[in-house]
Amino acid sequence: IKKNIADKNSEKKRNFFGKTVKLAFSNQVIKGEKILVKVSLSLTGFDGAEKNMEAEGKSWDFEKIKKNAENSWNKELSKIEITSSDKDKLTTFYTALYHVFTQPNIANDVDGKYRGRDNQIHTANHDYYTVFSLWDTFRAYHPLMTLIDKKRTADFINTFILQYEQGKRLPIWELASNETYCMIGYHSVSVIADAMMNGVKGFDYGKAFEAAKNSANNFDDYGMKTYRENGLLTIDDEHESVSKTVEYAYDDWCIAQMAKILGKTEDYKTFMKRSQNWKNLFDFDKKFIRPKKNGGWFEPFDAKEINNNFTEGNAWQYTFFVPQNIEGMIKFYGGNEEFEKKLDEMFSEESKTTGREQVDVTGLIGQYAQGNEPSHHVAYLYNFVGKPEKTREKVHYILENFYKNSPDGLIGNEDCGQMSAWYVLSSMGLYKVTPGSEKWNTVDPFFDRIKIHLEDDKTLIFTNRQEIDKWVNRNKAPKVDDPFFDERMVVVPTINVEKRTFEDNTKVSINAFNQNENNKQKIFYSVNGKDFKEYDGEFSVTETSEIKAFVENEKYGK
């Protein structure tokens, strides 16, 4: 710690050094007298902190500095103008927008110097940021920034690229140029894909894609090697195996979108195929995405149970996390009607979880949890089955009941702006279910009039959902079926065992879902390293055995 103390009427400074510094001010203070203190920060060193303080000016006029701060905040908050006669709703909205703008934080000095991922001092030609809670913020915060602050979004991604160049990996949950690894996925790719798909300029698309591809392919930790090889993670492979499988699959889809923009066809095919790996954990009997163990489904299964197979959630809260392939997900549930019933069941279940205590899972409506991020898109899924009135009912209930003008007005952790970004977007009638796409989902706005000032001097004005839909669909292209989705993936087989621990023998069966019955497929299996043979029905084993199986589709291979 270094303390520079200067008399405000002189340039004389006294320097104090040490790991622990205590200061006592002995000058007599008159009752009611105001003591003015200035503080400056830098991640590069003392000189940087001094330069940053000088850049703020030498004024000791507190009211002037306070007014400058108010003007700066008003400039940010005026990017969106809301009209409502309800003062509590207005306060709640602008408090939420304020929360949104508090992070990430600029981490470079006024001269561009910053401490990088390699702990060395570098100089950036853009704002260098820190505090990327990406597991949370890729869902609503970053799509909101892509809409209202493209310059800041580009600088976020330029920061990602610098961290990749210095640390060989895109950030996961970054703090002060260090990787904390405290959450899962590598959702910086979602931020990049969303920016590229929505035409954000100011960063190198090629470098961003290189960073995304290498971050997905060149690391073997956190189950990534097994995921790439097997198309899923099981309990045997990795803790939080279900959450990691479905989130890695979504991230793969994001990288595929980048590849498509850049014309990298083979990369596009590879990552699109991997983006379907969620299907390998979909149980067609129970209609849940759920954990596997030792080749088969993990039993006993309780969809309400919070356990080590999920990240801050349970099967209910993760079974709908397929933002990259919603139509395919609906098909797996049995079509629109069955999918709607499944959503209804989630919202009408008992609002109580089982298993371990998870303080993050709050704001329960049935098994929907607004207080934590995995549920944030689910209410909008009714739009995909032609029931926008149900989306409106759920979203407006959340806006009305889980966000209040009070000290405890948030139903869950703010999570670096994500909880408030959900409110900002949803109250304006917008939400992006699939970050990394151009498509916005819509709902009836919560306010009388919304005015959004964009950086190209254009202004969006909405008073009802019809106006929002018109803007969302302004450049809507004809739908083109993606040839790398749905039936082109061969789903991993499931090995079912009557008794995994036995005395004399146990029965084994193997099954695999065929997404297109017109394309025949066969299952092959091997016991204890013997040659693979075609599976033709249930069989028994009489000793401890290792069973391997694969599926071969006549059109799409293994």
VEXDREN-2710 file (C-alpha; in Angstrom, 1 decimal):
% VEXDREN-2710
k/r/px/py/pz
1/ILE/0.0/0.0/0.0
2/LYS/1.3/3.5/-0.8
3/LYS/-0.4/6.6/0.6
4/ASN/0.2/10.0/-1.0
5/ILE/-1.0/12.7/1.3
6/ALA/-1.0/16.3/0.0
7/ASP/-2.2/19.5/1.6
8/LYS/-4.8/20.9/-0.7
9/ASN/-3.1/24.3/-0.6
10/SER/0.4/23.0/-1.5
11/GLU/2.0/20.5/-3.8
12/LYS/4.0/18.9/-0.9
13/LYS/3.4/15.2/-0.6
14/ARG/4.2/12.7/2.1
15/ASN/4.6/9.1/1.0
16/PHE/3.9/6.1/3.2
17/PHE/4.8/2.5/2.2
18/GLY/4.0/-0.9/3.7
19/LYS/1.6/-3.8/3.8
20/THR/-0.4/-2.2/6.6
21/VAL/-0.6/1.6/6.9
22/LYS/-2.5/3.3/9.7
23/LEU/-3.1/7.1/9.4
24/ALA/-4.1/9.5/12.2
25/PHE/-5.1/13.1/11.4
26/SER/-4.2/15.3/14.4
27/ASN/-5.3/18.7/13.1
28/GLN/-8.0/20.1/15.2
29/VAL/-11.4/19.8/13.5
30/ILE/-14.2/22.2/14.2
31/LYS/-17.6/20.7/14.7
32/GLY/-19.5/20.6/11.5
33/GLU/-16.4/21.1/9.4
34/LYS/-16.3/19.0/6.1
35/ILE/-13.2/17.0/5.4
36/LEU/-12.7/16.3/1.6
37/VAL/-10.9/13.2/0.5
38/LYS/-10.0/12.1/-3.0
39/VAL/-9.4/8.5/-3.9
40/SER/-7.9/7.1/-7.2
41/LEU/-7.5/3.6/-8.3
42/SER/-5.2/1.7/-10.7
43/LEU/-4.4/-1.9/-11.5
44/THR/-1.0/-1.0/-12.9
45/GLY/0.6/0.8/-10.0
46/PHE/1.0/4.1/-8.1
47/ASP/1.9/6.2/-11.2
48/GLY/-1.2/5.0/-12.9
49/ALA/-3.4/6.0/-9.9
50/GLU/-1.8/9.4/-9.8
51/LYS/-2.4/10.0/-13.5
52/ASN/-6.0/8.9/-13.2
53/MET/-6.5/11.4/-10.3
54/GLU/-5.0/14.2/-12.3
55/ALA/-7.2/13.4/-15.3
56/GLU/-10.2/13.9/-13.1
57/GLY/-9.1/17.5/-12.5
58/LYS/-7.7/19.4/-9.6
59/SER/-11.0/20.9/-8.4
60/TRP/-12.0/20.4/-4.7
61/ASP/-15.5/21.7/-5.4
62/PHE/-17.6/18.8/-4.2
63/GLU/-20.9/20.0/-5.6
64/LYS/-19.4/20.5/-9.0
65/ILE/-17.9/17.0/-9.1
66/LYS/-21.2/15.6/-7.8
67/LYS/-23.0/17.5/-10.6
68/ASN/-20.6/16.1/-13.2
69/ALA/-21.3/12.6/-11.9
70/GLU/-25.1/13.2/-12.1
71/ASN/-24.7/14.4/-15.7
72/SER/-22.7/11.3/-16.6
73/TRP/-25.3/9.0/-15.2
74/ASN/-28.2/10.9/-16.7
75/LYS/-26.5/10.5/-20.1
76/GLU/-26.4/6.8/-19.7
77/LEU/-29.9/6.4/-18.2
78/SER/-31.4/8.6/-20.9
79/LYS/-30.6/6.0/-23.6
80/ILE/-34.0/4.7/-22.7
81/GLU/-37.0/6.9/-21.9
82/ILE/-40.0/5.4/-20.2
83/THR/-43.4/6.9/-19.8
84/SER/-45.7/5.8/-16.9
85/SER/-47.9/7.4/-14.3
86/ASP/-46.7/4.9/-11.8
87/LYS/-43.7/6.4/-10.0
88/ASP/-42.8/3.1/-8.3
89/LYS/-42.5/1.4/-11.7
90/LEU/-40.4/4.3/-13.0
91/THR/-38.1/4.1/-10.0
92/THR/-37.8/0.3/-10.4
93/PHE/-37.0/0.6/-14.1
94/TYR/-34.3/3.3/-13.7
95/THR/-32.8/1.5/-10.7
96/ALA/-32.6/-1.6/-12.9
97/LEU/-31.0/0.3/-15.7
98/TYR/-28.5/1.9/-13.2
99/HIS/-27.6/-1.6/-12.0
100/VAL/-27.1/-2.7/-15.6
101/PHE/-24.5/0.0/-16.2
102/THR/-22.4/-0.6/-13.0
103/GLN/-20.5/-3.5/-14.5
104/PRO/-18.3/-4.5/-16.3
105/ASN/-15.8/-1.9/-15.2
106/ILE/-13.1/-0.1/-17.2
107/ALA/-9.8/-1.4/-15.9
108/ASN/-7.2/0.6/-17.8
109/ASP/-5.6/3.9/-16.8
110/VAL/-6.2/7.1/-18.7
111/ASP/-3.2/6.5/-20.8
112/GLY/-4.5/3.1/-21.9
113/LYS/-2.2/1.0/-19.7
114/TYR/-3.7/-2.1/-18.1
115/ARG/-2.6/-5.3/-16.3
116/GLY/-3.2/-8.2/-18.6
117/ARG/-4.1/-11.9/-18.2
118/ASP/-0.3/-12.6/-18.2
119/ASN/0.1/-10.1/-15.2
120/GLN/2.2/-7.8/-17.5
121/ILE/1.5/-4.2/-18.2
122/HIS/0.1/-3.5/-21.7
123/THR/-1.4/-0.6/-23.5
124/ALA/-4.8/-0.8/-25.2
125/ASN/-6.3/1.4/-27.9
126/HIS/-9.8/0.9/-26.5
127/ASP/-11.4/0.6/-23.1
128/TYR/-10.2/-2.5/-21.4
129/TYR/-12.9/-4.0/-19.1
130/THR/-13.1/-6.4/-16.1
131/VAL/-15.8/-8.3/-14.2
132/PHE/-17.3/-10.6/-16.7
133/SER/-20.0/-12.7/-15.0
134/LEU/-20.7/-14.4/-18.3
135/TRP/-22.7/-17.4/-17.1
136/ASP/-25.2/-14.9/-15.9
137/THR/-24.9/-12.0/-18.3
138/PHE/-24.9/-13.7/-21.7
139/ARG/-28.7/-14.2/-21.3
140/ALA/-30.0/-10.6/-21.1
141/TYR/-27.4/-8.1/-20.1
142/HIS/-25.2/-8.6/-23.2
143/PRO/-28.1/-8.7/-25.7
144/LEU/-29.3/-5.4/-24.1
145/MET/-25.9/-3.9/-24.6
146/THR/-25.8/-5.1/-28.2
147/LEU/-28.9/-3.2/-28.7
148/ILE/-28.2/0.1/-26.9
149/ASP/-24.4/0.3/-26.6
150/LYS/-22.5/-1.3/-29.6
151/LYS/-19.3/0.7/-28.8
152/ARG/-19.1/-0.8/-25.3
153/THR/-20.0/-4.2/-26.7
154/ALA/-17.1/-4.0/-29.2
155/ASP/-14.7/-3.1/-26.4
156/PHE/-15.9/-6.0/-24.3
157/ILE/-15.0/-8.3/-27.2
158/ASN/-11.7/-6.5/-27.9
159/THR/-11.0/-7.2/-24.2
160/PHE/-11.9/-10.9/-24.7
161/ILE/-9.5/-11.1/-27.6
162/LEU/-6.6/-9.5/-25.6
163/GLN/-7.2/-12.0/-22.8
164/TYR/-7.2/-14.8/-25.3
165/GLU/-3.9/-13.6/-26.8
166/GLN/-2.3/-13.3/-23.4
167/GLY/-3.9/-16.4/-21.7
168/LYS/-4.7/-18.7/-24.7
169/ARG/-8.4/-18.9/-23.6
170/LEU/-11.5/-16.7/-23.8
171/PRO/-12.8/-15.6/-20.4
172/ILE/-15.3/-17.7/-18.5
173/TRP/-15.8/-15.7/-15.3
174/GLU/-13.1/-13.0/-15.3
175/LEU/-12.1/-10.7/-12.5
176/ALA/-9.2/-8.2/-12.6
177/SER/-7.7/-10.0/-15.7
178/ASN/-7.7/-13.3/-13.8
179/GLU/-9.9/-16.3/-14.6
180/THR/-11.9/-17.5/-11.6
181/TYR/-13.5/-20.5/-13.3
182/CYS/-16.3/-20.2/-10.8
183/MET/-19.1/-21.0/-13.3
184/ILE/-19.5/-23.3/-16.3
185/GLY/-19.6/-23.0/-20.1
186/TYR/-17.5/-20.5/-22.1
187/HIS/-20.2/-18.0/-22.8
188/SER/-18.0/-15.2/-24.1
189/VAL/-18.7/-17.0/-27.4
190/SER/-22.4/-16.1/-27.0
191/VAL/-21.5/-12.4/-26.6
192/ILE/-19.3/-12.5/-29.7
193/ALA/-21.8/-14.4/-31.8
194/ASP/-24.7/-12.1/-30.8
195/ALA/-22.5/-9.1/-31.8
196/MET/-21.5/-10.5/-35.1
197/MET/-25.1/-11.6/-36.0
198/ASN/-26.4/-8.1/-35.2
199/GLY/-23.7/-6.3/-37.1
200/VAL/-21.6/-4.8/-34.3
201/LYS/-18.4/-3.4/-35.8
202/GLY/-15.1/-2.4/-34.1
203/PHE/-13.5/-5.7/-33.5
204/ASP/-11.8/-8.3/-35.7
205/TYR/-14.3/-11.1/-36.6
206/GLY/-11.5/-13.4/-37.7
207/LYS/-9.6/-13.1/-34.4
208/ALA/-12.7/-13.5/-32.4
209/PHE/-13.6/-16.7/-34.2
210/GLU/-10.1/-18.1/-33.8
211/ALA/-10.3/-17.4/-30.1
212/ALA/-13.7/-19.1/-29.8
213/LYS/-12.7/-22.2/-31.8
214/ASN/-9.5/-22.7/-29.9
215/SER/-11.1/-22.1/-26.5
216/ALA/-13.6/-24.9/-27.4
217/ASN/-11.2/-27.4/-28.9
218/ASN/-7.8/-26.9/-27.2
219/PHE/-8.7/-27.5/-23.5
220/ASP/-9.5/-30.8/-21.8
221/ASP/-10.5/-29.6/-18.3
222/TYR/-14.0/-29.4/-17.0
223/GLY/-15.1/-32.4/-19.0
224/MET/-14.4/-30.7/-22.4
225/LYS/-12.3/-33.5/-23.8
226/THR/-14.8/-36.2/-22.9
227/TYR/-17.7/-34.0/-24.2
228/ARG/-15.9/-33.6/-27.6
229/GLU/-15.2/-37.3/-27.8
230/ASN/-18.5/-38.8/-26.5
231/GLY/-21.1/-36.1/-27.2
232/LEU/-22.1/-35.8/-23.6
233/LEU/-20.9/-35.9/-20.0
234/THR/-22.1/-38.4/-17.5
235/ILE/-21.9/-38.5/-13.7
236/ASP/-18.9/-40.7/-14.1
237/ASP/-17.1/-38.0/-16.1
238/GLU/-17.7/-34.7/-14.4
239/HIS/-19.8/-33.0/-11.7
240/GLU/-22.7/-30.8/-13.0
241/SER/-22.6/-33.1/-16.0
242/VAL/-26.1/-32.2/-17.3
243/SER/-25.6/-28.4/-17.1
244/LYS/-22.2/-28.6/-18.7
245/THR/-23.4/-30.8/-21.6
246/VAL/-26.3/-28.6/-22.5
247/GLU/-24.4/-25.3/-22.1
248/TYR/-21.4/-26.6/-24.1
249/ALA/-23.9/-27.6/-26.8
250/TYR/-25.3/-24.0/-26.9
251/ASP/-21.8/-22.5/-27.0
252/ASP/-21.0/-24.8/-29.9
253/TRP/-24.0/-23.4/-31.8
254/CYS/-22.7/-19.9/-31.2
255/ILE/-19.4/-20.8/-32.7
256/ALA/-21.2/-22.3/-35.7
257/GLN/-23.0/-19.0/-36.3
258/MET/-19.6/-17.2/-36.4
259/ALA/-18.3/-19.8/-38.8
260/LYS/-21.3/-19.3/-41.0
261/ILE/-20.8/-15.5/-41.2
262/LEU/-17.2/-16.0/-42.1
263/GLY/-17.9/-18.7/-44.7
264/LYS/-16.1/-21.5/-42.8
265/THR/-18.3/-24.3/-44.0
266/GLU/-16.5/-27.3/-42.4
267/ASP/-16.2/-25.5/-39.0
268/TYR/-19.9/-24.6/-39.3
269/LYS/-20.8/-28.3/-39.9
270/THR/-18.6/-29.5/-37.0
271/PHE/-20.0/-27.1/-34.4
272/MET/-23.6/-27.5/-35.6
273/LYS/-23.3/-31.2/-35.1
274/ARG/-21.9/-30.7/-31.6
275/SER/-24.7/-28.2/-30.8
276/GLN/-27.2/-31.1/-30.9
277/ASN/-25.5/-33.0/-28.0
278/TRP/-28.3/-32.0/-25.7
279/LYS/-30.2/-34.8/-27.3
280/ASN/-27.9/-37.4/-25.7
281/LEU/-29.3/-36.6/-22.3
282/PHE/-33.0/-36.4/-23.3
283/ASP/-35.1/-39.2/-21.8
284/PHE/-37.9/-39.8/-24.2
285/ASP/-39.9/-41.8/-21.6
286/LYS/-39.8/-39.3/-18.7
287/LYS/-39.5/-36.2/-21.1
288/PHE/-36.7/-34.6/-19.2
289/ILE/-33.1/-33.8/-19.8
290/ARG/-31.5/-35.8/-17.0
291/PRO/-28.2/-37.3/-15.9
292/LYS/-26.7/-40.5/-17.1
293/LYS/-24.4/-42.8/-15.2
294/ASN/-22.4/-45.9/-16.3
295/GLY/-24.1/-45.9/-19.7
296/GLY/-27.7/-45.6/-18.5
297/TRP/-30.1/-43.2/-16.8
298/PHE/-29.2/-42.3/-13.2
299/GLU/-31.8/-43.6/-10.7
300/PRO/-33.6/-42.7/-8.6
301/PHE/-34.7/-39.6/-10.5
302/ASP/-36.4/-36.6/-8.9
303/ALA/-36.9/-33.7/-11.2
304/LYS/-37.1/-31.3/-8.2
305/GLU/-33.9/-32.4/-6.7
306/ILE/-31.0/-29.9/-6.6
307/ASN/-27.8/-32.0/-6.7
308/ASN/-24.3/-32.2/-8.1
309/ASN/-25.5/-33.0/-11.6
310/PHE/-26.8/-29.5/-12.2
311/THR/-25.4/-26.0/-11.8
312/GLU/-27.5/-24.1/-9.2
313/GLY/-30.6/-25.9/-10.4
314/ASN/-32.5/-29.1/-11.0
315/ALA/-33.9/-31.0/-14.0
316/TRP/-37.0/-28.8/-14.2
317/GLN/-34.8/-25.7/-14.5
318/TYR/-32.4/-27.2/-17.1
319/THR/-34.7/-29.4/-19.2
320/PHE/-35.7/-26.3/-21.3
321/PHE/-32.2/-25.1/-21.9
322/VAL/-32.0/-25.7/-25.6
323/PRO/-32.1/-22.1/-26.9
324/GLN/-30.3/-23.0/-30.1
325/ASN/-32.8/-25.6/-31.2
326/ILE/-36.2/-24.7/-29.7
327/GLU/-38.2/-26.3/-32.6
328/GLY/-36.2/-29.5/-32.2
329/MET/-36.8/-29.5/-28.5
330/ILE/-40.6/-29.1/-29.0
331/LYS/-40.5/-32.0/-31.4
332/PHE/-38.8/-34.2/-28.8
333/TYR/-41.5/-33.4/-26.3
334/GLY/-44.1/-34.6/-28.8
335/GLY/-45.2/-31.4/-30.5
336/ASN/-46.8/-28.0/-29.6
337/GLU/-49.6/-29.3/-27.4
338/GLU/-47.4/-31.7/-25.3
339/PHE/-44.7/-29.0/-25.0
340/GLU/-47.3/-26.5/-23.7
341/LYS/-48.4/-29.0/-21.2
342/LYS/-44.9/-29.5/-20.0
343/LEU/-44.4/-25.7/-19.5
344/ASP/-47.8/-25.6/-17.7
345/GLU/-46.6/-28.4/-15.4
346/MET/-43.4/-26.6/-14.6
347/PHE/-45.3/-23.4/-13.5
348/SER/-48.0/-25.3/-11.6
349/GLU/-45.7/-27.7/-9.7
350/GLU/-45.2/-27.4/-6.0
351/SER/-42.9/-24.4/-5.3
352/LYS/-40.5/-26.5/-3.3
353/THR/-37.2/-28.1/-4.3
354/THR/-35.7/-31.2/-2.8
355/GLY/-32.0/-32.2/-2.3
356/ARG/-29.4/-29.8/-1.1
357/GLU/-30.2/-26.2/0.0
358/GLN/-29.4/-23.8/-2.9
359/VAL/-29.8/-20.2/-1.8
360/ASP/-29.7/-19.0/-5.4
361/VAL/-32.9/-20.7/-6.3
362/THR/-35.5/-18.1/-5.3
363/GLY/-38.6/-16.5/-6.8
364/LEU/-40.3/-19.9/-7.4
365/ILE/-43.4/-20.1/-9.5
366/GLY/-43.9/-23.9/-9.4
367/GLN/-40.4/-25.0/-10.4
368/TYR/-39.6/-21.9/-12.4
369/ALA/-37.0/-19.8/-10.5
370/GLN/-36.8/-16.2/-11.5
371/GLY/-34.2/-15.6/-8.8
372/ASN/-31.6/-17.6/-10.7
373/GLU/-30.5/-17.4/-14.4
374/PRO/-31.3/-20.9/-15.9
375/SER/-35.0/-20.1/-15.9
376/HIS/-34.9/-16.6/-17.3
377/HIS/-36.0/-17.5/-20.9
378/VAL/-38.6/-20.1/-20.1
379/ALA/-41.7/-17.9/-19.9
380/TYR/-41.1/-16.8/-23.4
381/LEU/-41.2/-20.4/-24.7
382/TYR/-45.0/-20.2/-24.8
383/ASN/-44.5/-17.9/-27.8
384/PHE/-43.1/-20.8/-29.8
385/VAL/-46.3/-22.8/-29.4
386/GLY/-48.7/-20.0/-30.4
387/LYS/-49.6/-19.0/-26.8
388/PRO/-48.4/-15.4/-26.4
389/GLU/-51.1/-14.8/-23.8
390/LYS/-49.4/-17.2/-21.5
391/THR/-46.0/-15.6/-22.0
392/ARG/-47.7/-12.2/-21.1
393/GLU/-49.3/-13.7/-18.0
394/LYS/-46.1/-15.1/-16.6
395/VAL/-43.8/-12.2/-17.6
396/HIS/-46.1/-9.5/-16.2
397/TYR/-46.6/-11.5/-13.0
398/ILE/-42.8/-11.6/-12.6
399/LEU/-42.4/-7.9/-13.4
400/GLU/-45.2/-6.9/-10.9
401/ASN/-44.2/-9.2/-8.0
402/PHE/-40.5/-9.9/-8.1
403/TYR/-39.1/-6.4/-8.8
404/LYS/-40.1/-3.7/-6.2
405/ASN/-39.2/-0.2/-5.3
406/SER/-37.8/-1.2/-1.9
407/PRO/-34.4/-2.1/-0.4
408/ASP/-35.1/-5.8/-0.9
409/GLY/-36.7/-5.2/-4.3
410/LEU/-34.9/-8.0/-6.2
411/ILE/-36.0/-11.6/-5.9
412/GLY/-32.4/-12.9/-6.4
413/ASN/-28.8/-12.0/-6.7
414/GLU/-28.2/-9.1/-9.1
415/ASP/-25.4/-11.1/-10.7
416/CYS/-23.6/-8.2/-12.3
417/GLY/-26.6/-6.7/-14.0
418/GLN/-28.3/-9.8/-15.4
419/MET/-31.3/-9.8/-13.0
420/SER/-32.0/-6.2/-13.8
421/ALA/-31.3/-6.6/-17.5
422/TRP/-34.1/-9.2/-17.6
423/TYR/-36.4/-6.5/-16.1
424/VAL/-35.3/-3.8/-18.5
425/LEU/-35.8/-5.9/-21.6
426/SER/-39.0/-7.6/-20.5
427/SER/-40.7/-4.4/-19.3
428/MET/-40.0/-2.9/-22.8
429/GLY/-41.6/-5.9/-24.4
430/LEU/-38.4/-7.5/-25.7
431/TYR/-36.3/-10.6/-24.8
432/LYS/-33.7/-12.6/-26.6
433/VAL/-34.4/-16.3/-26.0
434/THR/-31.4/-17.2/-28.2
435/PRO/-28.5/-14.9/-27.8
436/GLY/-26.3/-15.3/-30.9
437/SER/-29.3/-14.9/-33.3
438/GLU/-31.0/-11.8/-34.7
439/LYS/-34.4/-12.9/-33.4
440/TRP/-36.0/-11.0/-30.5
441/ASN/-39.0/-12.5/-28.7
442/THR/-41.8/-10.1/-27.7
443/VAL/-44.4/-9.5/-25.1
444/ASP/-46.9/-6.7/-24.3
445/PRO/-44.8/-3.9/-22.8
446/PHE/-45.1/-3.0/-19.1
447/PHE/-45.1/0.8/-19.8
448/ASP/-47.3/3.3/-21.7
449/ARG/-44.4/4.4/-24.0
450/ILE/-40.9/3.3/-24.6
451/LYS/-38.3/5.4/-26.4
452/ILE/-34.9/3.8/-27.1
453/HIS/-32.1/6.0/-28.4
454/LEU/-29.7/4.0/-30.6
455/GLU/-26.1/5.0/-31.5
456/ASP/-26.8/5.7/-35.2
457/ASP/-29.1/8.6/-34.1
458/LYS/-32.2/6.5/-34.7
459/THR/-34.9/6.3/-32.1
460/LEU/-37.3/3.4/-31.5
461/ILE/-40.7/4.3/-30.1
462/PHE/-43.1/1.6/-28.8
463/THR/-46.5/1.9/-27.3
464/ASN/-47.8/-1.6/-27.9
465/ARG/-46.7/-5.1/-28.9
466/GLN/-47.8/-4.7/-32.5
467/GLU/-45.2/-1.9/-32.9
468/ILE/-42.5/-4.0/-31.3
469/ASP/-43.4/-7.0/-33.6
470/LYS/-43.2/-4.7/-36.6
471/TRP/-39.7/-3.6/-35.7
472/VAL/-38.6/-7.2/-34.8
473/ASN/-39.8/-8.5/-38.1
474/ARG/-38.6/-5.5/-40.3
475/ASN/-35.9/-7.6/-42.0
476/LYS/-37.4/-11.0/-41.5
477/ALA/-36.0/-13.4/-44.2
478/PRO/-37.9/-16.5/-45.4
479/LYS/-37.3/-19.4/-43.1
480/VAL/-34.7/-21.8/-44.4
481/ASP/-34.5/-25.3/-42.8
482/ASP/-31.0/-25.8/-41.5
483/PRO/-29.6/-29.1/-42.9
484/PHE/-27.4/-29.7/-39.9
485/PHE/-30.2/-29.8/-37.3
486/ASP/-32.6/-32.5/-36.2
487/GLU/-32.4/-36.0/-37.8
488/ARG/-28.8/-35.6/-39.1
489/MET/-27.5/-36.4/-35.6
490/VAL/-27.2/-39.9/-34.4
491/VAL/-28.2/-40.1/-30.7
492/VAL/-25.9/-41.9/-28.3
493/PRO/-27.4/-45.3/-27.2
494/THR/-28.5/-45.9/-23.6
495/ILE/-27.5/-49.1/-21.8
496/ASN/-30.1/-50.4/-19.4
497/VAL/-29.2/-52.9/-16.8
498/GLU/-31.7/-54.8/-14.6
499/LYS/-29.4/-55.0/-11.6
500/ARG/-25.9/-53.3/-11.7
501/THR/-24.9/-55.4/-8.7
502/PHE/-25.8/-59.0/-9.0
503/GLU/-25.0/-62.6/-7.8
504/ASP/-25.7/-64.9/-10.7
505/ASN/-26.7/-62.8/-13.7
506/THR/-28.3/-59.6/-14.8
507/LYS/-30.2/-58.6/-18.0
508/VAL/-29.0/-55.9/-20.3
509/SER/-30.9/-54.0/-23.0
510/ILE/-29.7/-51.2/-25.3
511/ASN/-31.8/-48.7/-27.1
512/ALA/-31.3/-45.6/-29.2
513/PHE/-33.7/-43.0/-30.4
514/ASN/-34.0/-42.8/-34.2
515/GLN/-35.0/-39.2/-35.2
516/ASN/-36.0/-40.3/-38.7
517/GLU/-37.6/-43.7/-39.1
518/ASN/-37.1/-43.6/-42.8
519/ASN/-33.3/-43.9/-42.2
520/LYS/-32.6/-47.4/-40.7
521/GLN/-30.1/-47.7/-38.0
522/LYS/-28.4/-50.5/-36.1
523/ILE/-26.9/-50.9/-32.6
524/PHE/-23.6/-52.7/-32.1
525/TYR/-22.2/-53.7/-28.8
526/SER/-19.1/-55.3/-27.3
527/VAL/-18.7/-57.1/-23.9
528/ASN/-15.4/-57.2/-22.2
529/GLY/-13.4/-56.1/-25.2
530/LYS/-14.7/-58.7/-27.6
531/ASP/-15.6/-57.9/-31.2
532/PHE/-18.6/-55.7/-31.7
533/LYS/-21.7/-57.5/-32.9
534/GLU/-25.2/-56.3/-33.9
535/TYR/-27.6/-55.9/-31.1
536/ASP/-30.8/-58.0/-31.6
537/GLY/-32.4/-58.0/-28.2
538/GLU/-31.9/-58.3/-24.5
539/PHE/-29.1/-60.4/-23.2
540/SER/-27.6/-61.5/-19.9
541/VAL/-24.1/-61.2/-18.3
542/THR/-22.9/-63.5/-15.6
543/GLU/-19.8/-61.7/-14.5
544/THR/-18.5/-58.2/-14.0
545/SER/-18.5/-56.7/-17.5
546/GLU/-17.6/-53.7/-19.5
547/ILE/-20.2/-53.1/-22.2
548/LYS/-19.6/-50.6/-25.1
549/ALA/-22.2/-49.7/-27.7
550/PHE/-22.6/-47.5/-30.7
551/VAL/-25.3/-46.7/-33.3
552/GLU/-24.8/-46.8/-37.0
553/ASN/-27.3/-44.9/-39.2
554/GLU/-27.5/-45.9/-42.8
555/LYS/-27.5/-42.3/-43.9
556/TYR/-25.7/-40.3/-41.3
557/GLY/-23.1/-42.8/-40.0
558/LYS/-22.0/-43.6/-36.4
END
